[in-house]
Every structure is written in structure tokens, then in C-alpha cells.
Amino acid sequence: MNRLLFVDDEAHYLKGVERMLHHRRDEWRLCFAQSVDEAVTQINAHDIDVIVTDANMPGKSGFDLLEILQEADHTSRIPVIVLTGDADTALKRRALEYGATDLLNKPINPEDLVARLISALRLKSYEDKMRRQNTTLEAKVKKRTRELEFLHHDLVWRLAKAGELRDEETGDHVMRVSHISRLIAQALGLPDREIELIFLTASLHDLGKIGIPDGILLKQGRLTPGEMEIMKHHCKIGADILLMKPRGMQEFYALKTQTPPELKMGAKVREYAATIAMSHHERWDGNGYPLGLAGDAIPLPGRIVAYADVYDALRSERSYKQAFSPEAAWQELQECAGPHLDPNIFRAIRHLRPAFEAIRDTYSE
């Protein structure tokens, strides 16, 4: 049943409205208020479908009520019919400017009142239906976006694992690097979206090793200087894989600019992953590779992943070295802060050693 609220300071007018609309009592519930404050109380307590208010009332006027209704989203959508006098042209214009849906002259003609109320209720019904449809569509878009995000995450992890399988010594290295990188990003106070991107794309930091010959990648023992130069190419190989546009896919990539923003996440993930792949072996002092970047010129995601990568490498046993103890690894990490790693990051993560070790325990080789 529709609920209609009539607001007027004159009690006899409200009684007259009740008599006029008595024949509609089976479909309309009539509510009455003799002041704006009383009207607001009823509006807050019940779902009102249409409001009919006098423009001129002592104290707060109908225009005050219109202003109050516009302050909240759910009340701003209620159709409001404002009662004015025939000669009140300026008043009518002002009512429409304040958000009134319709105007009605006093004294009221019963048939005119019913017609205006039916029109206002029809408008309210249409807007409610559109709002429900929009809500349903928004829910579907959010669901689809979550599904796409899951698909992107799933594919990224599988790609990272495929690259890791070529290096038998790394175990769950990519998992540990991702989780440690997320801890570091959180400690730096980065926005949630950036933290999520770093967590996801850190797993692809060594993707380029898939292009390194087995004789070098799987070699037992330390690499020669020449082999090391070849190994360094994995940074650019990884970035190229992530940024390349495969032949035969030109039409697909041409359509990317027409894609809704929420569906462009895949491109953002690839760009972030490529940045990390390219920069995680740069050094704070400029003596890293492949570009020899120094200090803040090294992208922050690369600096973050470098910490996670170095720490996990220190704590892992390899054919050419024993694993460092937690204490020794942390001491080495501190000594690397400055020449190798961003010293500002170390100051932010000093308290995280137990958390780093907890990740290693969870994702042990």
C-alpha cells in the first residue's frame, strides 16, 4: 500500500484532504503532519511514496522541507507536490528550483489532487524500478569483475609456477617473495590497490629465467662471469614477455581502449609485473642491472621485491652455499641497506623479521 504524507499547519485542511481521499483508503495510506519537524519524523520512521506540502507555513516552510529532503539520497527521490496560490508565480518557480516534482493550486480540486497523486506515484514506481534494475546490474558487474580478477590472479600464479619449475632449487620461492613483498608494501603504508598488485606480480619477478639456457640456469655451482652476463638477461626477457603484443592479436589489443576500466586490470597487472621483472636486480648505489638505475630512480615495486628476493635467497640452501640462519640473514639484509637495497625501506621493516620467518615456515621448500 502506498503511503502519502500531507503537510500543512491548518488542521481543517488536513481533515478536508482525508475526506477527499476516503474512497482511496484501500490503496493509499494517508499520513498527516502539521509542521516540518513532525513531517521529518514520519519520513524517517516510514517509507513515504509521495509528499504534498503547503509552501507557506509558520516556522519552517515547505521550502525548508524540500531542502531537508535533498540532503539524503533516499529522501531526495520522494516526489513532492507543493501547494501554492494562483498568483504566486515566483513561489512556483522557487518550488521547482528547490526540487518539487509538481505544483498544485489552492483551493484544491479533488479530481485534480487525485490525478496529481496518481502521476507522482507512477513516477515513483518507475524510479524505484530503475533503481532496482541498476542495483542488480551493479551487482552483476561486481560479480563479473571479481571473476575476472580471480582469473587474472589464477593465470599469474600458474605462469609464475611454470617459470619456477625450470629451476629445481627454488621450491616455493615465488610464493615467499610475494608474501614478503606484501608485508613490506603494507609497512610502507601503500594504498591497498598497490599492495594487491605488488603481492600478485612479485611472483613473476624471475619469469625471464624461462629464456635462460638449461646449461646456465641448472648449473651446479657458481656461474662464470660470462654465464652471469647471460643470466642477467632474464630481467629484460621477463619484461618483454609481459609487455609484448603477440602476432595475430593486433585486433584484440586495438579494442583495449574501448574496454570498461574494470576490465583493463589485466594490462595493469602486466605493466606492474614487467616493472618488477626489469628492476628487481637494480642496486641503490647504481651498480645493479640491467639499466644501472640508482636510488629513487629504481621503481618502488622493484625495490620492494628486491628485499624479499634477497632475504629469501639468503635463507635458502643452494648447491653452492648453505642457508643463512635467521639472525645472520637479517644482519646481512641490514648491511645491504644502502649499497644494495633502499635504506628507507629497511627502516620501515625492522620489526618484520618474525613475520618474514613465519612466511618461510608456511611456504617451506
GUKE-575861 format. One line per field, with one value per residue (C-alpha): residue number from 1; residue in three letters; x, y, z. Coordinates in steps of 0.25 Angstrom, whole numbers, padded with zeros to 4 digits. Layout:
// GUKE-575861
num c(NUM,...)
residu c(ala,...)
px c(X,...)
py c(Y,...)
pz c(Z,...)
//
This chain:
// GUKE-575861
num c(1,2,3,4,5,6,7,8,9,10,11,12,13,14,15,16,17,18,19,20,21,22,23,24,25,26,27,28,29,30,31,32,33,34,35,36,37,38,39,40,41,42,43,44,45,46,47,48,49,50,51,52,53,54,55,56,57,58,59,60,61,62,63,64,65,66,67,68,69,70,71,72,73,74,75,76,77,78,79,80,81,82,83,84,85,86,87,88,89,90,91,92,93,94,95,96,97,98,99,100,101,102,103,104,105,106,107,108,109,110,111,112,113,114,115,116,117,118,119,120,121,122,123,124,125,126,127,128,129,130,131,132,133,134,135,136,137,138,139,140,141,142,143,144,145,146,147,148,149,150,151,152,153,154,155,156,157,158,159,160,161,162,163,164,165,166,167,168,169,170,171,172,173,174,175,176,177,178,179,180,181,182,183,184,185,186,187,188,189,190,191,192,193,194,195,196,197,198,199,200,201,202,203,204,205,206,207,208,209,210,211,212,213,214,215,216,217,218,219,220,221,222,223,224,225,226,227,228,229,230,231,232,233,234,235,236,237,238,239,240,241,242,243,244,245,246,247,248,249,250,251,252,253,254,255,256,257,258,259,260,261,262,263,264,265,266,267,268,269,270,271,272,273,274,275,276,277,278,279,280,281,282,283,284,285,286,287,288,289,290,291,292,293,294,295,296,297,298,299,300,301,302,303,304,305,306,307,308,309,310,311,312,313,314,315,316,317,318,319,320,321,322,323,324,325,326,327,328,329,330,331,332,333,334,335,336,337,338,339,340,341,342,343,344,345,346,347,348,349,350,351,352,353,354,355,356,357,358,359,360,361,362,363,364,365)
residu c(met,asn,arg,leu,leu,phe,val,asp,asp,glu,ala,his,tyr,leu,lys,gly,val,glu,arg,met,leu,his,his,arg,arg,asp,glu,trp,arg,leu,cys,phe,ala,gln,ser,val,asp,glu,ala,val,thr,gln,ile,asn,ala,his,asp,ile,asp,val,ile,val,thr,asp,ala,asn,met,pro,gly,lys,ser,gly,phe,asp,leu,leu,glu,ile,leu,gln,glu,ala,asp,his,thr,ser,arg,ile,pro,val,ile,val,leu,thr,gly,asp,ala,asp,thr,ala,leu,lys,arg,arg,ala,leu,glu,tyr,gly,ala,thr,asp,leu,leu,asn,lys,pro,ile,asn,pro,glu,asp,leu,val,ala,arg,leu,ile,ser,ala,leu,arg,leu,lys,ser,tyr,glu,asp,lys,met,arg,arg,gln,asn,thr,thr,leu,glu,ala,lys,val,lys,lys,arg,thr,arg,glu,leu,glu,phe,leu,his,his,asp,leu,val,trp,arg,leu,ala,lys,ala,gly,glu,leu,arg,asp,glu,glu,thr,gly,asp,his,val,met,arg,val,ser,his,ile,ser,arg,leu,ile,ala,gln,ala,leu,gly,leu,pro,asp,arg,glu,ile,glu,leu,ile,phe,leu,thr,ala,ser,leu,his,asp,leu,gly,lys,ile,gly,ile,pro,asp,gly,ile,leu,leu,lys,gln,gly,arg,leu,thr,pro,gly,glu,met,glu,ile,met,lys,his,his,cys,lys,ile,gly,ala,asp,ile,leu,leu,met,lys,pro,arg,gly,met,gln,glu,phe,tyr,ala,leu,lys,thr,gln,thr,pro,pro,glu,leu,lys,met,gly,ala,lys,val,arg,glu,tyr,ala,ala,thr,ile,ala,met,ser,his,his,glu,arg,trp,asp,gly,asn,gly,tyr,pro,leu,gly,leu,ala,gly,asp,ala,ile,pro,leu,pro,gly,arg,ile,val,ala,tyr,ala,asp,val,tyr,asp,ala,leu,arg,ser,glu,arg,ser,tyr,lys,gln,ala,phe,ser,pro,glu,ala,ala,trp,gln,glu,leu,gln,glu,cys,ala,gly,pro,his,leu,asp,pro,asn,ile,phe,arg,ala,ile,arg,his,leu,arg,pro,ala,phe,glu,ala,ile,arg,asp,thr,tyr,ser,glu)
px c(0000,0005,0008,0005,0009,0001,0008,0000,-0001,-0016,-0023,-0036,-0029,-0023,-0037,-0042,-0032,-0035,-0050,-0046,-0038,-0046,-0050,-0036,-0033,-0032,-0020,-0014,-0010,-0011,-0002,-0003,0007,0005,0019,0032,0038,0027,0027,0042,0040,0030,0039,0050,0040,0033,0035,0028,0024,0018,0019,0009,0013,0008,0018,0015,0015,0019,0033,0039,0033,0030,0044,0051,0045,0050,0064,0064,0059,0070,0081,0079,0079,0067,0058,0063,0056,0042,0032,0028,0015,0016,0003,0003,-0007,-0011,-0003,0009,0018,0031,0027,0024,0038,0045,0038,0043,0057,0057,0053,0038,0032,0019,0011,-0004,-0012,-0021,-0032,-0031,-0040,-0042,-0041,-0028,-0022,-0024,-0019,-0006,-0004,-0006,0004,0014,0012,0014,0027,0032,0029,0037,0049,0048,0048,0060,0068,0065,0070,0082,0085,0084,0093,0103,0103,0105,0117,0124,0122,0128,0139,0142,0142,0152,0161,0161,0164,0176,0181,0180,0187,0198,0201,0201,0210,0220,0220,0223,0235,0239,0238,0251,0259,0258,0265,0255,0244,0233,0242,0231,0221,0230,0235,0220,0216,0228,0227,0213,0217,0227,0217,0208,0219,0221,0207,0204,0189,0182,0181,0196,0199,0190,0197,0211,0206,0201,0212,0224,0222,0227,0240,0248,0239,0250,0258,0250,0258,0272,0278,0278,0293,0293,0280,0282,0297,0302,0312,0315,0314,0325,0326,0321,0310,0306,0305,0295,0287,0285,0277,0266,0261,0259,0253,0243,0239,0238,0229,0220,0219,0219,0207,0207,0206,0191,0186,0186,0171,0169,0179,0173,0160,0166,0163,0148,0148,0142,0152,0149,0153,0166,0172,0180,0188,0191,0196,0205,0211,0214,0219,0228,0234,0237,0244,0252,0256,0257,0273,0276,0284,0282,0297,0295,0303,0292,0286,0281,0280,0289,0278,0281,0273,0259,0260,0258,0243,0238,0231,0245,0252,0241,0243,0258,0257,0248,0257,0270,0264,0259,0271,0280,0271,0271,0281,0287,0297,0308,0304,0298,0285,0288,0282,0270,0279,0291,0281,0275,0289,0293,0280,0283,0297,0291,0282,0290,0299,0290,0276,0267,0271,0258,0251,0259,0256,0241,0242,0252,0240,0236,0247,0237,0227,0237,0241,0226,0224,0236,0230,0217,0223,0236,0243)
py c(0000,0014,0023,0038,0049,0063,0074,0087,0095,0096,0084,0087,0086,0072,0068,0072,0064,0052,0053,0055,0043,0034,0026,0022,0017,0002,0006,0019,0020,0035,0041,0056,0066,0080,0084,0081,0075,0066,0062,0059,0050,0042,0042,0036,0025,0021,0019,0031,0030,0044,0057,0068,0081,0095,0105,0115,0111,0118,0114,0104,0105,0096,0101,0097,0083,0082,0086,0075,0064,0068,0065,0050,0041,0033,0045,0053,0043,0045,0052,0065,0073,0087,0095,0110,0121,0124,0137,0132,0131,0134,0124,0113,0116,0115,0102,0095,0101,0094,0081,0080,0070,0077,0089,0089,0102,0105,0103,0088,0082,0067,0061,0070,0065,0050,0052,0058,0048,0036,0043,0045,0030,0026,0034,0028,0014,0016,0022,0010,0000,0007,0007,-0007,-0011,-0002,-0009,-0023,-0018,-0013,-0026,-0034,-0024,-0026,-0041,-0042,-0033,-0042,-0054,-0047,-0043,-0057,-0062,-0052,-0056,-0071,-0069,-0060,-0071,-0082,-0074,-0072,-0086,-0090,-0082,-0087,-0102,-0100,-0096,-0109,-0101,-0090,-0098,-0089,-0076,-0069,-0071,-0066,-0054,-0050,-0051,-0044,-0033,-0031,-0029,-0019,-0011,-0011,-0006,0005,0010,0008,0008,-0005,-0006,-0005,-0015,-0025,-0022,-0024,-0037,-0042,-0038,-0041,-0055,-0052,-0045,-0057,-0061,-0057,-0069,-0077,-0072,-0075,-0088,-0100,-0101,-0088,-0088,-0102,-0101,-0107,-0097,-0083,-0077,-0072,-0057,-0060,-0069,-0058,-0048,-0057,-0059,-0044,-0044,-0051,-0037,-0032,-0045,-0045,-0031,-0034,-0046,-0038,-0026,-0032,-0032,-0046,-0046,-0049,-0041,-0027,-0026,-0030,-0020,-0009,-0012,-0010,0005,0002,-0007,-0002,0002,-0010,-0019,-0013,-0019,-0029,-0019,-0012,-0025,-0028,-0014,-0015,-0029,-0024,-0013,-0023,-0033,-0021,-0014,-0024,-0026,-0011,-0006,0006,0010,0009,-0004,-0013,-0018,-0017,-0002,0003,0011,0017,0022,0026,0025,0010,0008,0005,-0008,-0013,-0008,-0015,-0029,-0027,-0028,-0040,-0047,-0045,-0049,-0062,-0065,-0063,-0072,-0083,-0094,-0095,-0105,-0094,-0089,-0092,-0085,-0073,-0074,-0064,-0055,-0056,-0053,-0041,-0036,-0037,-0030,-0019,-0018,-0018,-0006,0006,0000,-0011,-0008,0004,0008,0015,0002,-0005,0006,0003,-0013,-0014,-0021,-0031,-0041,-0051,-0049,-0052,-0065,-0069,-0068,-0077,-0087,-0087,-0088,-0096,-0104)
pz c(0000,-0004,0008,0005,0014,0015,0022,0026,0038,0037,0043,0036,0022,0026,0030,0017,0010,0018,0013,-0001,-0002,0007,-0005,-0007,0007,0001,-0007,-0001,0014,0018,0028,0033,0039,0044,0043,0036,0048,0050,0035,0036,0048,0040,0028,0036,0042,0029,0015,0008,-0006,-0008,0000,-0002,0006,0007,0002,0013,0028,0041,0045,0035,0022,0010,0004,0017,0016,0001,0006,0017,0007,-0003,0008,0008,-0005,-0001,0003,-0009,-0018,-0012,-0021,-0015,-0019,-0014,-0011,-0015,-0019,-0033,-0033,-0027,-0040,-0033,-0022,-0032,-0039,-0026,-0022,-0035,-0033,-0019,-0025,-0025,-0034,-0037,-0033,-0028,-0026,-0014,-0012,-0017,-0027,-0022,-0036,-0039,-0026,-0029,-0043,-0038,-0027,-0038,-0047,-0035,-0031,-0045,-0045,-0032,-0037,-0049,-0042,-0032,-0043,-0050,-0037,-0034,-0048,-0046,-0033,-0040,-0051,-0042,-0034,-0047,-0051,-0038,-0038,-0052,-0048,-0037,-0046,-0056,-0044,-0039,-0054,-0055,-0041,-0045,-0058,-0052,-0041,-0052,-0061,-0049,-0045,-0059,-0059,-0046,-0050,-0059,-0046,-0037,-0026,-0024,-0018,-0013,-0015,-0023,-0012,-0001,-0009,-0012,0003,0008,-0003,0002,0017,0012,0004,0016,0025,0015,0016,0001,-0004,-0003,-0018,-0020,-0009,-0016,-0029,-0023,-0016,-0029,-0039,-0030,-0033,-0047,-0044,-0049,-0061,-0071,-0066,-0075,-0086,-0080,-0085,-0076,-0076,-0069,-0061,-0056,-0054,-0040,-0034,-0037,-0051,-0058,-0062,-0076,-0071,-0061,-0073,-0080,-0067,-0065,-0078,-0070,-0066,-0080,-0085,-0074,-0076,-0091,-0089,-0081,-0090,-0104,-0112,-0119,-0134,-0139,-0127,-0132,-0134,-0119,-0114,-0123,-0115,-0102,-0101,-0103,-0091,-0078,-0067,-0058,-0069,-0072,-0060,-0068,-0075,-0061,-0055,-0067,-0066,-0051,-0053,-0065,-0056,-0045,-0054,-0060,-0048,-0036,-0039,-0039,-0027,-0019,-0022,-0037,-0039,-0042,-0055,-0066,-0066,-0055,-0048,-0035,-0023,-0025,-0040,-0037,-0037,-0023,-0027,-0031,-0018,-0010,-0017,-0017,-0001,-0002,-0013,-0005,0008,0003,-0005,0008,0016,0005,0003,-0011,-0017,-0016,-0001,0012,0016,0026,0040,0042,0050,0040,0028,0036,0039,0024,0020,0029,0023,0009,0012,0006,-0004,-0010,-0004,-0001,0013,0015,0013,0024,0034,0031,0033,0045,0053,0042,0043,0051,0040,0029,0037,0038,0023,0021,0031,0024,0010,0013,0002)
//
